[in-house]
Amino acid sequence: MFRRFRPASQDYVPPAPAVEKRAWTPVVIVPAVLLMLLGAWVFLAPLIGPYFSFGLDTSSKWRFTSDHWILSLLPGIALFGAGLLMTMPSRALGWLAGLVAVAAGVWLVIGPTLHPTWSTHTFALLPGSDWKTAARLIADLYCPGALAIYLGAQAQGLLERRSAVQTVTQTPRATRTAPVREDVPERQAEDETMVSSGRNS
């Protein structure tokens, strides 16, 4: 019985590799919103605190002093701007915003201590009990500063964990496959045998 062979096709072209890049992640929106809220609080706390007898160094409402600008208002603006930048789909801007948030938080913590190094007058707190004075410092400066450091570092960690990754889809190489055998029907094989015998006779 004859067998007919059909060669496999050798015209195999591998497809173009698929490239996927991911840099920015929407997970940073959560710390970004918290930073914006924190910045708004740091900015407004020394201005509206006197309404609730919770002013830091003055009992005047909406008073902008140089100390307020340096210790509270500018860090509050920096925190709000850092949170706003984090919402933009850019890893570079998000990483820079996290750095700004950490720097603003550090300044909120150490700013009151460094105040005498550049100012000629003393940063005097309003009179009150020791517990109230401590609560005002913690609520207006120290606690927001610590939270800003944490949120800025967390955002940077999220962006570092989701750094740009290039994934190339591997395709199998073209290999030479064995020829495919195709069985010829028995009747056709017998006919070919009879024709061949007639020619020989």
C-alpha positions as CSV (number, residue, x, y, z in Angstrom):
1,M,0.0,0.0,0.0
2,F,1.4,3.3,-1.1
3,R,1.7,6.3,1.3
4,R,1.7,9.9,0.1
5,F,3.8,12.4,2.0
6,R,2.8,16.1,2.3
7,P,5.6,18.4,3.6
8,A,4.8,20.8,6.3
9,S,4.8,24.5,5.5
10,Q,8.1,26.3,6.4
11,D,6.7,29.9,5.9
12,Y,6.3,30.7,9.6
13,V,6.8,34.4,10.6
14,P,6.8,35.1,14.4
15,P,4.4,38.0,15.3
16,A,5.8,41.3,16.7
17,P,6.5,41.3,20.4
18,A,3.9,42.9,22.6
19,V,5.3,45.6,24.9
20,E,3.5,46.7,28.0
21,K,4.7,49.6,30.2
22,R,3.2,50.6,33.5
23,A,4.6,53.4,35.6
24,W,1.9,55.4,37.4
25,T,-0.7,53.6,39.6
26,P,-4.1,55.0,40.6
27,V,-3.5,53.7,44.1
28,V,-1.5,56.9,44.9
29,I,-4.8,58.9,44.6
30,V,-5.6,57.9,48.2
31,P,-2.5,59.4,49.8
32,A,-2.8,62.3,47.4
33,V,-6.3,63.2,48.6
34,L,-5.2,62.9,52.2
35,L,-2.3,65.2,51.6
36,M,-4.5,67.8,50.1
37,L,-6.8,67.7,53.1
38,L,-3.8,67.8,55.4
39,G,-2.4,70.8,53.5
40,A,-5.7,72.6,53.8
41,W,-5.8,72.0,57.6
42,V,-2.2,73.2,58.1
43,F,-3.0,76.3,56.1
44,L,-6.2,77.2,57.8
45,A,-5.4,76.1,61.4
46,P,-3.5,79.3,62.5
47,L,-6.1,81.5,60.7
48,I,-9.3,80.0,62.1
49,G,-8.0,78.6,65.3
50,P,-8.8,81.8,67.3
51,Y,-12.5,81.2,66.6
52,F,-12.3,78.2,68.9
53,S,-9.7,79.6,71.3
54,F,-7.2,77.3,69.7
55,G,-4.9,79.9,68.2
56,L,-1.2,79.1,68.3
57,D,0.6,82.4,68.9
58,T,-2.1,85.0,68.3
59,S,-5.8,85.5,69.2
60,S,-6.4,87.6,66.1
61,K,-8.5,85.9,63.4
62,W,-7.2,85.6,59.8
63,R,-3.9,87.3,60.7
64,F,-1.0,86.7,58.3
65,T,2.3,87.1,60.0
66,S,5.8,86.2,58.7
67,D,5.9,83.4,61.3
68,H,2.6,82.1,60.0
69,W,3.8,82.1,56.4
70,I,7.1,80.3,57.2
71,L,5.8,77.8,59.8
72,S,2.3,77.0,58.5
73,L,1.0,78.6,55.4
74,L,3.9,77.7,53.0
75,P,4.1,74.1,54.2
76,G,0.3,73.9,53.8
77,I,0.5,75.1,50.3
78,A,3.3,72.7,49.6
79,L,1.3,69.7,50.9
80,F,-1.8,70.6,48.9
81,G,0.3,71.1,45.7
82,A,2.1,67.8,46.3
83,G,-1.3,65.9,46.7
84,L,-2.5,67.6,43.5
85,L,0.6,66.6,41.5
86,M,0.2,63.0,42.7
87,T,-3.2,62.7,40.9
88,M,-1.5,63.4,37.5
89,P,-0.6,60.1,35.6
90,S,3.1,60.7,35.7
91,R,5.6,58.7,37.7
92,A,8.2,61.5,37.8
93,L,5.7,64.1,39.0
94,G,4.3,61.7,41.6
95,W,7.8,60.9,42.9
96,L,8.7,64.6,43.1
97,A,5.4,65.3,44.9
98,G,6.2,62.6,47.5
99,L,9.6,64.2,48.1
100,V,7.9,67.7,48.5
101,A,5.4,66.2,51.0
102,V,8.2,64.6,53.1
103,A,10.2,67.8,53.1
104,A,7.1,69.9,54.2
105,G,6.3,67.4,56.9
106,V,9.9,67.5,58.2
107,W,9.7,71.3,58.3
108,L,6.5,71.3,60.2
109,V,8.2,69.1,62.9
110,I,11.5,71.0,63.2
111,G,10.4,74.5,62.1
112,P,9.3,75.7,65.6
113,T,12.7,74.5,67.1
114,L,14.7,76.3,64.4
115,H,12.6,79.5,64.6
116,P,15.1,81.4,66.8
117,T,17.9,80.8,64.3
118,W,16.4,83.2,61.7
119,S,13.9,85.4,63.7
120,T,14.7,88.2,66.1
121,H,11.7,87.7,68.2
122,T,10.5,84.7,70.2
123,F,7.7,82.5,68.9
124,A,5.6,82.8,72.0
125,L,2.5,80.6,72.3
126,L,-0.7,81.9,73.8
127,P,-1.1,81.4,77.5
128,G,-2.9,78.3,78.6
129,S,-2.5,75.0,80.5
130,D,0.3,72.7,79.6
131,W,-2.1,70.2,78.1
132,K,-3.8,72.8,75.9
133,T,-0.4,74.1,74.7
134,A,0.7,70.6,73.9
135,A,-2.5,69.9,72.1
136,R,-2.2,73.0,70.0
137,L,1.4,72.2,69.0
138,I,0.4,68.6,68.1
139,A,-2.7,69.5,66.2
140,D,-1.2,72.4,64.2
141,L,2.4,71.3,63.6
142,Y,3.7,68.0,64.9
143,C,0.9,65.6,64.0
144,P,0.3,67.1,60.5
145,G,4.1,66.9,59.9
146,A,4.3,63.3,60.9
147,L,1.3,62.4,58.7
148,A,2.8,64.2,55.8
149,I,6.1,62.3,56.1
150,Y,4.2,59.0,56.3
151,L,1.9,59.8,53.3
152,G,4.7,61.2,51.1
153,A,6.9,58.1,51.8
154,Q,4.0,55.8,51.2
155,A,3.3,57.4,47.8
156,Q,6.9,57.1,46.8
157,G,6.9,53.4,47.9
158,L,3.8,52.7,45.8
159,L,5.4,54.3,42.8
160,E,8.7,52.5,43.2
161,R,6.8,49.1,43.5
162,R,5.0,49.8,40.3
163,S,8.1,51.0,38.3
164,A,8.2,50.7,34.6
165,V,8.2,47.0,33.6
166,Q,8.6,45.9,30.0
167,T,7.0,42.5,29.3
168,V,7.8,40.9,25.9
169,T,5.5,38.1,24.8
170,Q,7.7,35.3,23.7
171,T,6.6,33.4,20.6
172,P,7.8,29.9,19.7
173,R,10.6,29.7,17.1
174,A,9.9,28.2,13.8
175,T,10.8,24.5,13.9
176,R,11.0,21.9,11.1
177,T,8.1,19.5,11.7
178,A,8.0,16.0,10.5
179,P,6.2,15.4,7.2
180,V,2.6,14.5,7.4
181,R,1.7,11.1,6.0
182,E,-1.5,10.7,4.2
183,D,-2.9,7.2,3.6
184,V,-4.1,6.5,0.0
185,P,-7.3,4.6,-0.3
186,E,-6.9,0.8,-0.9
187,R,-8.9,0.9,-4.2
188,Q,-6.7,3.6,-5.6
189,A,-3.6,1.7,-4.6
190,E,-4.8,-1.5,-6.4
191,D,-5.6,0.5,-9.6
192,E,-2.1,1.9,-9.7
193,T,-0.7,-1.6,-9.1
194,M,-2.7,-3.0,-12.1
195,V,-1.6,-0.2,-14.4
196,S,2.0,-0.7,-13.5
197,S,1.7,-4.5,-14.2
198,G,0.1,-3.9,-17.6
199,R,2.9,-1.6,-18.7
200,N,5.5,-4.2,-17.7
201,S,3.9,-7.0,-19.7
